């Protein structure tokens, strides 16, 4: 079947819907697979860190996993206290998952546009039918009328076929991201407590802060915690 014949059958709205369906399929497969791999990798590594099988500093700083990046950044800035962790995680979560959030937004947009394009195709098909009827004074060619009605119906079906599964994937990914956000907060607290338990400097931070006017002896010039130089015991966590 030639491209011109396909275009004649589904119309311009149908062609756009076909392109949107490929885009939705790409974003869906890419992000569902990515989130599942991120979740599995993070859970496995964090459980091994807590059990002592893996080194804390080397594993949480793996750039390949955005969740690990969030936990590592939180421990860097909050290793000596657990204040404002939720706000820090919210910012880091938005930054580390920016690309995935953008893809999810595209899925939402496709799920909204697809039914509207289907409706547009329906209107275009019906316009073609009535134009043919008007030109033929009620005696229009049956094949032309059938093609117009076909275009009107098929684009509606195509629009819903694209929109419904895309919307399902959108909500699945949105719920998954909300779960990741909660998990990032919970594991951030656990990582901070894990670090404080294994770093003797962190346990006395409040006394040190009050004697140094808010400056922690474990902090560098930028205020971030110097994990490895001032607390070598981290390597053994």
Secondary structure, 3 states (H helix, E strand, C coil): CCHHHHHHHHHHHHHHHHHHHHHHHHHHHHHHHHHHHHHHHHHHHHHHHHHCCCCHHHHHCCCCCHHHHHHHHHHHHHCCCCCCHHHHHHHHHHHHCHHHHHHHHHHHHHHHHHHHHHHHHHHHHHHHHHHHHHHCCCCCCHHHHHHHHHHHHHHHHHHHHHHHHHHHHHHHHHHHHHHHHHHHHHHHHHHHHHHHHHCHHHHCHHHHHHHCCCCCCCECCCCCECHHHHCHHHHHC
